[in-house]
């Protein structure tokens, strides 16, 4: 662990932030810190879009996670309730982080394989 603390920004637009939503967001952001990839910044914005939306899905959650060194992962989900939108957005973020971890592991395994081949070639020669 590098000792960096995770910077979390939570905001709402056109709707009042409830303690329940804020607690849920903080809990889900903290859960992201337990993986191999450690986010450095998280921004979550809840927006009520009643003016522009005719359907029932007017609760929107936008989650932006910054990963070292300079990579961002973004998820925007709309639903009938903010609880559902928050859950869906964080599930999408989890899925993206899993894909990134898989790619890093595959890249590391490929590099280790190449290194082993070089060592074997040098020992044979």
C-alpha positions as CSV (number, residue, x, y, z in Angstrom):
1,X,0.0,0.0,0.0
2,X,1.3,3.4,-1.0
3,X,-0.2,5.3,2.0
4,X,-2.4,7.4,-0.2
5,X,-5.8,8.1,1.0
6,X,-8.8,7.8,-1.3
7,X,-10.3,11.2,-2.2
8,X,-14.1,10.9,-2.4
9,X,-16.4,13.6,-3.7
10,X,-20.2,13.0,-3.5
11,X,-22.7,15.5,-4.9
12,X,-26.3,15.7,-6.0
13,X,-28.1,17.8,-8.6
14,X,-31.8,18.7,-8.6
15,X,-32.3,16.4,-5.5
16,X,-31.3,16.6,-1.9
17,X,-28.6,14.1,-0.8
18,X,-29.9,11.7,1.8
19,X,-27.7,10.2,4.5
20,X,-28.7,6.7,3.3
21,X,-27.5,7.4,-0.2
22,X,-24.2,8.9,1.0
23,X,-23.6,6.0,3.4
24,X,-24.3,3.5,0.5
25,X,-21.9,5.3,-1.8
26,X,-19.1,5.6,0.8
27,X,-19.5,1.8,1.6
28,X,-19.3,0.9,-2.1
29,X,-16.3,3.2,-2.7
30,X,-14.4,1.7,0.3
31,X,-15.1,-1.8,-1.1
32,X,-13.3,-0.8,-4.3
33,X,-10.1,-0.3,-2.2
34,X,-9.9,-4.0,-1.3
35,X,-8.9,-5.1,-4.8
36,X,-5.5,-5.3,-6.4
37,X,-6.1,-2.0,-8.2
38,X,-6.3,0.8,-5.7
39,X,-8.3,3.9,-6.8
40,X,-6.9,7.3,-5.9
41,X,-10.0,9.4,-6.4
42,X,-13.8,8.7,-6.6
43,X,-16.5,11.1,-7.7
44,X,-20.2,10.2,-7.5
45,X,-22.9,12.5,-8.8
46,X,-26.6,11.8,-8.4
47,X,-28.9,13.7,-10.7
48,X,-32.7,14.0,-10.9
49,X,-33.6,14.4,-14.6
50,X,-37.4,15.0,-14.4
51,X,-37.3,17.9,-16.8
52,X,-35.7,16.1,-19.8
53,X,-37.0,12.6,-19.3
54,X,-40.5,11.4,-20.1
55,X,-40.0,7.9,-18.8
56,X,-39.8,6.7,-15.3
57,X,-36.0,6.4,-15.3
58,X,-35.1,9.8,-14.1
59,X,-32.7,9.0,-11.3
60,X,-29.1,9.0,-12.6
61,X,-25.9,7.9,-10.9
62,X,-22.5,8.9,-12.4
63,X,-19.4,7.2,-10.9
64,X,-15.9,8.3,-12.0
65,X,-13.0,6.4,-10.5
66,X,-9.3,7.5,-11.0
67,X,-6.7,4.8,-11.0
68,X,-2.9,5.2,-10.9
69,X,-1.1,6.5,-12.8
70,X,-3.6,8.4,-15.0
71,X,-6.6,6.2,-15.9
72,X,-10.3,6.8,-15.3
73,X,-13.2,4.4,-15.3
74,X,-16.7,5.8,-15.7
75,X,-20.2,4.4,-15.3
76,X,-23.5,6.3,-15.8
77,X,-26.7,4.4,-15.0
78,X,-30.3,5.6,-14.9
79,X,-33.1,3.9,-13.0
80,X,-36.4,4.6,-11.2
81,X,-34.7,5.0,-7.9
82,X,-31.4,6.3,-6.8
83,X,-30.6,3.1,-4.9
84,X,-31.0,1.1,-8.1
85,X,-28.9,3.6,-10.1
86,X,-26.1,3.6,-7.5
87,X,-26.1,-0.2,-7.4
88,X,-26.0,-0.6,-11.2
89,X,-23.3,2.0,-11.6
90,X,-21.0,0.4,-9.0
91,X,-21.7,-3.1,-10.6
92,X,-20.5,-1.6,-13.9
93,X,-17.4,-0.2,-12.2
94,X,-16.6,-3.5,-10.5
95,X,-16.9,-5.3,-13.9
96,X,-14.5,-2.8,-15.6
97,X,-12.0,-3.1,-12.7
98,X,-12.1,-6.9,-13.0
99,X,-11.4,-6.6,-16.7
100,X,-8.4,-4.3,-16.0
101,X,-7.1,-6.7,-13.4
102,X,-7.4,-9.7,-15.8
103,X,-5.5,-7.8,-18.4
104,X,-2.7,-6.8,-16.0
105,X,-2.4,-10.4,-14.8
106,X,-2.3,-11.7,-18.4
107,X,0.3,-9.1,-19.3
108,X,2.5,-10.0,-16.3
109,X,2.2,-13.7,-17.1
110,X,3.2,-13.1,-20.7
111,X,6.2,-11.0,-19.5
112,X,7.2,-13.7,-17.0
113,X,7.0,-16.3,-19.8
114,X,9.2,-14.3,-22.1
115,X,11.7,-13.8,-19.3
116,X,11.8,-17.5,-18.5
117,X,12.4,-18.2,-22.2
118,X,15.3,-15.8,-22.2
119,X,16.9,-17.4,-19.1
120,X,16.5,-20.8,-20.6
121,X,18.0,-19.7,-23.9
122,X,21.0,-18.2,-22.1
123,X,21.6,-21.3,-20.0
124,X,21.5,-23.5,-23.1
125,X,23.9,-21.3,-25.0
